[in-house]
Amino acid sequence: MELLTTNNVWMMLCAALVFFMHLGFSFLEIGLTRQKNTINILFKNFFIITMGLITYCLVGFNLMYPGDFNIIGNGILGFSGLGLDSVAGADLAYNEGYTYWTDFLFQGMFAATAGTIISGAVAERIKINSFMIIVFIYITLVYPIVGSWQWGSGFLYNLGFYDFAGSTLVHSVGGWGALIIIYLLGARKGKFDISGNPVAIPGSNIPLSAAGVLILWFGWFGFNGGSVLSADPANTSLVLVTTCLAAAAGGIGAISLSTILYKNLDITMFMNGVLGGLVGITAGADQMGPTEAIIIGSVGGIIVVLGVALLDKCKLDDPVGAIPVHLFAGIWGTLSVGIFGASAGFSQFMIQLASIGIVGLFCVICSTIIVLIVKSFVGLRVSEEEESTGLDITEHGTKAYFSS
């Protein structure tokens, strides 16, 4: 009982840390976008966590952990019923590491994260009603189905795929959805000139974004540390060390390449590099040593810088760099398990690569269908006049800041 209590307290603390990350996402998005869209960003982030927890309670948890894949067999799709199981919740023997209720709460915090990734990428030009419908469907169905394939002991788990805390299952799932939506949504007005060259649209509050990144780094102690699924001293300590080293290396890798390419010390690249390092290590934080963590993190940061340039070249507008951070660095982190992990080798690398492709294809198809349906019935993008005025006024009828 004493061990159960210790493990359970640690898991509850980690759930709280992952919840705190949503403040970090909010700050990051607000700071990197314009003041006239602040209320809109806050509204989206409140909606994601509130809606996400309720739908994960009603549908997502039992879709992600179905026990028996009773709808489509062989580990593809299962569902164990609506709502939480109060009988299982009363059973302290549910898991030697933590209780049923703690399991739900920790996993529910993860579910909402996929939606926050989409929120940042589509900032400043999407209709709020359209966003809410898209994210509702994505978090309710797409995220838990993909999660069931690995964490719910589905077919990717049986294949040998490994993703410790979600470089693919959380971050890339959100990143794939974001990529499709911004492609169909289009860039913000003024983001590209008549020749197609990118034009910087400065954020409103870089110190607030910096606070957001540091909060996210802090929250990752719970995101990765809780994924040990116990308070085991050796494993938990290792995961926290590799997580922090990768974050630090990601920042250094990003600012080094950014300075070489652009001849300036760009704080936004530095900050997103830290996040890229964190996303990169998430797939294998429990399997890496300090040296591997530094390598994975630094490459993750470099990928973020190159990813931002790639999106600009493709005329895709991602105001906060969510896709380079969560999708591109997430892919790298997942592949790194096959390069540096406990089962590293050609076979494991190919399993990781194939699993990335399967998840990516599923997310692309689902997000395309969802967005096109919403676009047909509700519309996707606000008018040019509404975008120019700002979504705070046109979508919410108020401003975030008032002069005295």
C-alpha positions in Angstrom: 0.0 0.0 0.0 2.9 2.4 0.8 4.4 1.9 -2.6 1.0 2.4 -4.3 0.6 5.6 -2.4 4.0 6.9 -3.3 3.6 6.1 -7.0 0.1 7.5 -7.1 1.1 10.8 -5.5 3.9 11.1 -8.1 1.5 10.4 -11.0 -1.0 12.9 -9.7 1.7 15.5 -9.4 2.7 14.8 -13.0 -0.9 15.1 -14.1 -0.9 18.6 -12.5 2.4 19.5 -14.3 0.9 18.5 -17.6 -2.2 20.5 -16.9 0.1 23.5 -16.1 1.6 23.2 -19.6 -1.7 24.5 -21.0 -0.8 27.9 -19.4 2.6 27.7 -21.2 0.9 27.0 -24.5 -1.4 29.9 -24.0 1.4 32.3 -23.1 3.6 31.1 -26.1 0.8 31.6 -28.6 -0.3 35.0 -27.2 3.2 36.4 -27.2 4.0 35.2 -30.8 0.8 36.7 -32.3 -0.8 40.1 -32.3 -2.7 41.8 -29.5 -5.9 41.9 -31.4 -6.2 38.1 -31.3 -5.4 37.5 -27.6 -8.9 36.7 -26.4 -9.4 34.4 -29.3 -6.2 32.4 -28.3 -7.3 32.2 -24.7 -10.8 31.1 -25.6 -9.4 28.3 -27.8 -7.1 27.1 -25.0 -9.8 27.1 -22.4 -12.1 25.2 -24.8 -9.4 22.6 -25.5 -8.8 21.6 -21.9 -12.4 21.8 -20.8 -13.9 20.0 -23.8 -10.9 17.6 -24.0 -11.4 16.3 -20.4 -15.1 15.8 -20.8 -14.9 13.9 -24.1 -12.0 11.9 -22.9 -14.1 10.9 -19.9 -17.1 10.0 -22.0 -15.4 8.4 -25.0 -11.7 8.9 -25.4 -10.3 6.9 -22.5 -12.2 3.7 -23.4 -11.5 4.2 -27.0 -7.7 4.5 -26.3 -7.7 1.6 -23.8 -10.4 -0.7 -25.1 -9.0 -3.9 -23.6 -10.5 -6.0 -26.4 -10.4 -4.6 -29.9 -14.0 -5.6 -30.5 -15.0 -3.4 -33.4 -12.2 -4.1 -35.8 -9.9 -6.9 -34.6 -6.1 -7.4 -34.8 -5.5 -4.3 -32.6 -7.1 -1.7 -34.9 -10.3 -0.4 -33.2 -12.0 -1.2 -30.0 -14.3 0.5 -27.5 -15.2 -0.6 -24.0 -18.2 1.6 -23.5 -19.3 5.2 -22.6 -18.0 6.9 -19.4 -15.6 5.8 -16.7 -15.9 2.5 -14.9 -16.8 3.2 -11.3 -16.2 -0.4 -10.3 -12.6 -0.3 -11.7 -12.2 3.1 -10.1 -12.9 1.6 -6.6 -10.4 -1.2 -7.1 -7.0 -0.2 -5.6 -5.5 -3.2 -7.3 -6.1 -1.7 -10.7 -2.4 -1.1 -11.2 0.5 -1.5 -8.8 1.8 2.0 -9.8 -1.4 4.1 -9.5 -5.2 4.0 -9.3 -7.7 3.9 -12.1 -8.7 7.5 -11.5 -5.2 8.8 -11.6 -4.6 6.9 -14.8 -7.6 8.6 -16.4 -6.5 12.1 -15.2 -3.0 11.8 -16.4 -4.0 10.4 -19.8 -6.7 13.0 -20.1 -4.2 15.8 -19.8 -2.2 14.3 -22.7 -5.3 14.2 -24.9 -5.8 17.9 -24.8 -2.2 18.6 -25.8 -2.9 17.5 -29.4 -5.5 20.2 -29.7 -3.2 23.0 -28.4 -0.7 22.1 -31.1 -3.4 22.8 -33.7 -4.5 26.0 -32.0 -1.1 27.7 -32.4 -0.7 26.8 -36.0 -4.1 28.2 -37.1 -3.9 31.3 -35.1 -5.2 34.7 -36.3 -7.5 33.6 -39.1 -9.7 30.6 -38.4 -13.4 30.9 -37.4 -13.8 30.0 -33.8 -16.8 27.8 -34.4 -15.0 25.9 -37.1 -12.0 25.5 -34.9 -14.1 24.1 -32.0 -15.8 21.5 -34.3 -12.5 20.4 -35.8 -10.7 20.0 -32.5 -13.7 18.4 -30.8 -13.7 15.6 -33.4 -9.9 15.3 -33.5 -9.5 14.9 -29.8 -12.6 12.8 -29.3 -11.8 10.2 -32.1 -8.5 10.6 -34.0 -6.2 11.0 -31.0 -7.5 8.1 -28.9 -7.7 5.7 -31.9 -4.0 6.4 -32.7 -3.1 6.0 -29.1 -4.9 2.7 -28.8 -2.6 1.3 -31.5 0.4 1.6 -29.2 -0.5 2.5 -25.6 -3.7 0.5 -25.7 -1.7 -2.6 -26.9 -2.9 -2.4 -30.4 -1.3 -3.5 -33.7 1.7 -1.0 -33.5 2.5 -2.3 -30.1 2.5 -5.8 -31.4 4.6 -4.7 -34.3 7.3 -3.6 -31.9 6.9 0.2 -32.2 8.2 2.2 -29.3 7.1 5.7 -28.2 7.7 6.3 -24.6 5.7 9.6 -24.0 4.4 10.6 -27.4 6.7 12.1 -29.9 4.5 10.5 -32.5 1.3 9.5 -30.5 0.8 13.0 -29.1 3.0 15.6 -30.9 3.0 14.3 -34.4 -0.7 13.5 -34.2 -1.4 17.2 -33.4 1.2 18.3 -36.0 -0.3 16.3 -38.9 -3.7 17.8 -38.2 -2.2 21.3 -38.0 -0.4 20.8 -41.3 -3.5 19.9 -43.2 -5.6 22.7 -41.7 -3.1 25.5 -42.4 -2.7 24.1 -46.0 -6.5 24.4 -46.5 -6.9 27.5 -44.4 -4.2 29.6 -46.2 -1.7 32.1 -44.9 -2.5 35.3 -42.9 -3.0 38.4 -44.9 0.4 40.1 -45.4 2.4 37.0 -44.5 3.8 36.7 -48.0 4.5 39.5 -50.5 3.4 39.6 -54.1 6.6 37.7 -55.0 5.8 35.0 -52.5 8.6 35.9 -50.1 7.8 35.6 -46.4 7.2 38.8 -44.4 7.7 38.8 -40.7 4.6 39.5 -38.6 6.1 40.4 -35.2 4.5 39.0 -32.0 3.0 41.2 -29.4 4.8 40.1 -26.3 8.1 38.1 -26.5 8.7 38.1 -22.7 5.3 36.4 -22.3 6.3 33.8 -24.9 9.5 33.2 -23.1 7.6 32.6 -19.9 5.4 30.1 -21.8 8.4 28.2 -23.0 9.9 27.9 -19.6 6.5 26.8 -18.2 6.4 24.1 -20.9 9.9 23.0 -20.0 8.8 22.8 -16.4 5.7 20.9 -17.3 7.7 18.4 -19.3 9.0 17.0 -15.9 5.4 15.7 -15.6 4.9 14.9 -19.3 8.0 12.6 -19.5 8.5 11.9 -15.8 4.9 10.7 -15.4 5.3 8.4 -18.4 7.5 6.2 -16.3 4.1 5.3 -14.7 5.6 5.0 -11.3 7.9 6.9 -8.9 10.8 4.4 -9.5 13.9 6.4 -8.5 16.3 5.1 -11.2 14.0 5.4 -14.2 12.4 8.6 -13.1 15.7 10.3 -12.5 17.1 9.2 -15.8 14.1 10.4 -17.7 14.2 13.9 -16.1 18.0 14.2 -16.8 17.6 13.2 -20.5 14.6 15.5 -20.9 16.5 18.5 -19.5 19.7 17.8 -21.5 17.7 17.4 -24.7 15.9 20.7 -24.1 19.1 22.6 -23.4 20.8 21.0 -26.5 17.8 21.9 -28.6 18.1 25.5 -27.7 21.8 25.6 -28.4 21.4 23.7 -31.7 18.7 26.0 -33.0 20.4 29.3 -32.1 23.7 28.1 -33.5 22.2 27.2 -36.9 19.9 30.3 -36.9 22.9 32.6 -36.3 24.9 31.0 -39.1 22.0 31.3 -41.6 20.5 34.6 -40.6 23.4 36.4 -38.9 21.3 37.4 -35.8 20.5 36.0 -32.4 16.8 35.2 -32.8 15.2 34.5 -29.4 12.1 32.9 -31.0 14.3 30.4 -32.7 16.1 29.8 -29.4 12.9 29.2 -27.6 11.4 26.9 -30.3 14.7 25.0 -30.4 14.2 24.2 -26.7 10.7 22.9 -27.5 12.1 20.9 -30.4 14.6 19.2 -28.1 11.9 18.3 -25.7 9.6 16.9 -28.4 12.6 15.0 -29.8 13.6 13.2 -26.6 10.0 12.3 -25.7 9.9 9.1 -27.7 12.9 7.5 -26.0 13.6 9.5 -22.8 13.8 6.3 -20.8 16.2 4.6 -23.2 18.9 7.2 -23.7 22.0 8.3 -21.8 23.1 11.9 -21.4 25.2 11.9 -24.6 22.4 10.5 -26.7 20.0 13.0 -25.2 22.3 15.9 -26.2 22.6 14.6 -29.7 18.8 14.0 -30.1 18.0 17.4 -28.6 20.5 19.4 -30.7 19.3 17.7 -33.9 15.7 18.5 -32.8 16.6 22.2 -32.5 18.3 22.2 -35.9 15.3 20.6 -37.5 13.1 23.3 -36.0 15.1 26.0 -37.8 15.1 24.1 -41.1 11.4 23.3 -40.7 10.5 27.0 -40.3 12.4 27.8 -43.5 10.7 24.9 -45.3 7.2 26.1 -44.4 8.1 29.6 -45.6 9.3 28.1 -48.9 6.1 26.2 -49.2 4.1 29.3 -48.4 2.5 27.7 -45.3 1.9 30.0 -42.4 2.4 28.7 -38.9 2.5 31.7 -36.6 4.1 29.9 -33.6 6.2 27.3 -35.3 4.0 24.4 -34.0 4.6 22.2 -37.0 8.4 22.3 -37.0 8.4 21.8 -33.3 5.8 19.1 -32.9 5.6 17.3 -36.2 9.2 17.5 -37.6 11.0 17.2 -34.3 8.5 14.5 -33.3 9.3 12.4 -36.4 13.0 12.8 -35.6 12.5 11.8 -32.0 10.6 8.7 -33.0 13.3 7.6 -35.5 16.0 8.3 -32.9 14.7 5.3 -30.9 15.7 3.1 -33.8 19.1 4.8 -33.9 20.1 5.1 -30.2 17.4 3.1 -28.2 17.7 -0.2 -26.4 16.7 -2.2 -29.5 18.5 0.1 -32.0 19.2 -1.3 -35.4 17.9 -1.5 -38.9 14.8 -3.6 -38.0 13.8 -1.2 -35.1 14.4 1.8 -37.3 12.2 0.5 -40.0 9.5 -0.3 -37.5 9.6 3.2 -36.2 9.6 4.6 -39.8 6.7 2.5 -40.9 4.7 3.4 -37.8 5.3 7.1 -38.4 4.0 6.6 -41.9 0.9 4.7 -40.8 0.0 7.3 -38.1 0.7 10.2 -40.5 -1.5 8.7 -43.3 -4.4 8.1 -40.9 -4.1 11.6 -39.4 -3.9 13.3 -42.8 -6.9 11.4 -44.2 -9.0 12.0 -41.1 -8.1 15.7 -40.8 -8.7 16.3 -44.5 -12.2 14.8 -44.3 -13.0 16.7 -41.1 -11.8 20.1 -42.3 -13.4 19.8 -45.8 -16.8 18.9 -44.2 -16.5 21.8 -41.7 -15.5 24.1 -44.6 -18.5 23.1 -46.6 -21.1 23.6 -43.9 -19.6 26.2 -41.6 -16.8 27.9 -43.5 -13.2 27.9 -42.4 -11.7 31.3 -42.5 -12.9 34.7 -41.3 -13.2 37.5 -43.9 -10.3 39.9 -44.7 -12.1 42.7 -42.8 -12.5 40.5 -39.7 -8.9 39.4 -39.9 -7.8 43.0 -40.2 -9.9 44.1 -37.3 -8.8 41.2 -35.1 -10.6 38.1 -33.9 -11.1 39.5 -30.4 -13.6 42.0 -31.6 -15.2 40.2 -34.5 -15.5 36.7 -32.8 -15.7 37.6 -29.1 -16.9 41.2 -29.0 -14.2 42.5 -26.6 -10.5 43.3 -26.3 -7.8 41.8 -24.1 -6.2 45.2 -23.3 -7.7 48.5 -22.4 -5.9 51.8 -21.8 -6.5 53.6 -18.5 
